[in-house]
Amino acid sequence: MQRTETFFSPAEREQIRQAVAAAESATSGEIATMIVESSGSYREAQTFGAVLLAGFAAVVVAVAFHHVTIWSYIPLVVGLYFPALLLFRAFPRLKLSFVGRRRLHEAVRERALRAFYEKGLYRTREETGILIFISLLERKVWILGDRGINEKIAPNFWGEIAGTLARGLREGKGGEALCRAVAACGVELSRHFPRRPDDTNELQDEILTPDPASG
């Protein structure tokens, strides 16, 4: 699994920080970016996948040794289950094949919502905080705005920006794609929330990462 600390290079992190600062220079809105390794453990998919893999491998072994009976097959499945489970743990993306699209969608949405409150984005003066949330394992993006933003901008507006950013992540152009997404959010925010003379920077411009306790 890719680590949050190394996914963006130091140069990309600085470019993203500058992109956030530039986007906020024309709006009273506050933009935060956050990256997590995954939005869920998907243990049910991991277990199911390991059982299937162990079952398939047991068939192959039983056929190879010409000893296909229920009394040999079941012990083989049990014996192969734990190596299969270790394989899924070592390569987490394998378990995504056993996770439904709706489950992934909900996991990322719920993790983004939790991050919004954990990082205090709801505490901005005019309720104009916005979170661009990236979940690496799922290669999914969720953009979440506070109440002040949602009163003027429909939440589904951010879907196209999130989709473009997700494609950039999958294509290995995450830093560039995130800078463009930040800029696009800034343009829209400036239309509805122009910068005030007494505006202050209420959220850090650097990429946020999860607290160790929250994962």
C-alpha atoms as one frame of an Amber mdcrd trajectory, in Angstrom:
protein
   0.000   0.000   0.000   1.284   3.440  -0.829   2.153   5.587   2.171   0.735
   9.047   2.670   4.186  10.389   3.569   5.755   9.397   0.268   2.902   9.587
  -2.238   3.716  13.203  -3.091   7.329  14.298  -3.437   8.555  17.273  -1.378
   8.452  19.394  -4.542   4.856  18.358  -5.235   3.859  19.117  -1.660   5.253
  22.600  -1.983   3.440  23.104  -5.297   0.190  21.989  -3.663   0.739  24.329
  -0.720   1.314  27.211  -3.108  -1.768  26.241  -5.126  -3.913  26.380  -1.981
  -2.486  29.759  -0.986  -3.076  31.124  -4.494  -6.653  29.791  -4.632  -7.473
  31.326  -1.256  -6.027  34.712  -2.218  -9.269  35.596  -4.041 -11.815  34.083
  -1.664 -12.818  34.003   1.974 -13.328  30.274   1.540 -10.821  27.947   3.160
  -9.453  24.992   1.171  -7.852  22.000   2.859  -6.359  18.927   1.209  -6.018
  15.586   2.928  -4.614  12.200   1.988  -5.162   8.852   3.719  -3.894   5.379
   2.874  -7.367   3.846   2.844 -10.905   4.610   3.964 -11.706   1.168   5.332
 -10.188  -2.161   6.289 -12.710  -4.173   4.220 -12.116  -7.198   6.412 -15.134
  -9.007   5.013 -13.689  -8.759   1.483 -10.271  -9.825   2.725 -11.703 -12.903
   4.428 -13.912 -13.827   1.485 -11.061 -13.405  -0.982  -8.715 -15.520   1.128
 -11.314 -18.306   1.370 -11.834 -18.298  -2.399  -8.117 -18.288  -3.123  -7.484
 -21.076  -0.612 -10.321 -23.093  -2.102  -9.000 -22.693  -5.628  -5.441 -23.515
  -4.597  -6.686 -26.596  -2.727  -8.415 -27.859  -5.882  -5.214 -27.404  -7.879
  -3.156 -29.268  -5.270  -5.709 -32.074  -4.917  -5.937 -32.592  -8.676  -2.157
 -32.480  -9.058  -1.807 -35.269  -6.490  -4.833 -37.187  -7.830  -6.397 -37.239
  -4.419  -9.673 -35.343  -4.653 -11.799 -36.271  -1.653 -13.664 -34.200   0.875
 -11.327 -35.507   3.583  -8.260 -34.124   1.847  -9.860 -31.005   0.370 -11.156
 -29.403   3.579  -7.831 -29.666   5.480  -6.089 -28.226   2.420  -8.440 -25.240
   2.358  -7.899 -24.620   6.061  -4.133 -24.939   5.705  -3.966 -22.634   2.699
  -6.334 -20.029   4.119  -3.743 -18.352   6.342  -1.083 -17.963   3.622  -3.823
 -16.568   1.385  -4.849 -14.144   4.124  -1.253 -12.967   4.481  -1.141 -12.382
   0.733  -4.213 -10.149   0.892  -2.709  -8.238   3.801   0.565  -7.751   1.947
  -1.219  -6.551  -1.207  -4.344  -4.707  -0.012  -5.531  -3.810  -3.505  -6.347
  -7.498  -4.065  -9.300  -7.279  -1.697 -10.888  -4.432  -3.669 -11.952  -7.024
  -6.250 -14.327  -8.361  -3.595 -15.712  -4.995  -2.491 -18.804  -3.624  -4.215
 -18.718  -0.161  -5.760 -21.358   1.091  -3.363 -19.365  -0.147  -0.376 -16.257
   1.686  -1.619 -18.262   4.833  -2.296 -19.774   4.839   1.181 -16.470   4.061
   2.895 -14.706   7.022   1.265 -17.652   9.349   1.904 -17.828   8.415   5.582
 -14.052   8.699   6.057 -14.041  12.139   4.400 -16.871  13.298   6.647 -15.019
  12.078   9.720 -11.862  13.865   8.597 -13.825  17.089   8.079 -14.711  17.158
  11.768 -11.474  15.679  13.101  -9.468  18.411  11.405 -11.807  21.194  12.518
 -12.908  22.368   9.078 -16.321  23.138  10.509 -14.872  25.874  12.721 -14.176
  28.526  10.062 -15.694  31.952  10.741 -18.196  31.910   7.869 -18.574  28.118
   7.593 -16.756  28.176   4.280 -14.286  25.350   4.770 -13.881  22.832   1.958
 -12.019  19.524   2.089 -10.444  17.796  -0.908 -10.070  14.264   0.423  -7.934
  11.611  -1.294  -8.057   7.922  -0.369  -5.086   6.134  -1.941  -6.110   2.482
  -1.774  -9.432   3.132  -3.490  -8.026   5.862  -5.780 -11.109   7.877  -4.917
 -11.660  11.533  -4.130 -14.366  13.224  -2.116 -14.863  16.994  -1.953 -16.858
  18.136   1.037 -18.019  21.687   1.800 -19.249  23.244   5.024 -22.772  24.569
   5.547 -21.998  28.079   4.316 -20.710  26.693   1.018 -23.553  24.221   0.560
 -26.085  27.035   0.912 -24.774  28.563  -2.315 -23.063  25.706  -4.151 -24.793
  22.362  -4.597 -22.670  19.530  -3.128 -22.884  17.558  -6.397 -21.110  20.436
  -8.182 -17.808  19.114  -6.881 -18.294  15.698  -8.482 -16.694  16.610 -11.804
 -13.632  18.116 -10.110 -13.316  15.042  -7.888 -13.609  12.722 -10.901 -10.892
  14.578 -12.806  -8.602  14.437  -9.788  -9.247  10.705  -9.324  -8.273  10.079
 -12.962  -5.080  12.043 -12.438  -4.234   9.873  -9.427  -4.776   6.692 -11.422
  -2.583   8.035 -14.227   0.268   8.816 -11.855  -0.165  12.582 -12.105  -1.502
  13.153  -8.613   0.413  16.306  -7.745  -0.473  18.074 -10.968  -4.100  16.942
 -10.806  -4.487  18.069  -7.187  -3.112  21.534  -8.006  -5.654  21.847 -10.817
  -8.469  20.688  -8.537  -7.493  23.246  -5.897  -7.425  25.993  -8.517 -10.859
  24.974  -9.848 -12.315  25.022  -6.330 -10.787  28.434  -5.744 -12.372  29.866
  -8.871 -15.831  28.680  -7.864 -15.435  29.828  -4.271 -14.317  33.291  -5.366
 -17.559  33.711  -7.297 -19.678  33.185  -4.207 -17.303  34.148  -1.407 -14.980
  36.958  -2.508 -12.098  37.691  -0.200 -12.860  40.110   2.632 -10.428  42.860
   3.669 -10.081  41.308   7.135  -9.787  37.736   5.884  -7.318  35.491   7.706
  -5.941  32.073   6.836  -7.869  29.756   9.162  -6.666  26.379   7.883  -3.163
  25.215   7.070  -2.220  25.140   3.390  -0.090  21.997   3.676  -1.564  18.574
   2.969  -3.272  17.096   6.014  -2.703  13.509   7.092  -4.617  11.394   9.625
  -3.829  11.548  13.314  -2.041   8.331  14.386  -4.937   7.309  16.608  -7.604
   7.796  13.929  -5.900   5.976  11.054
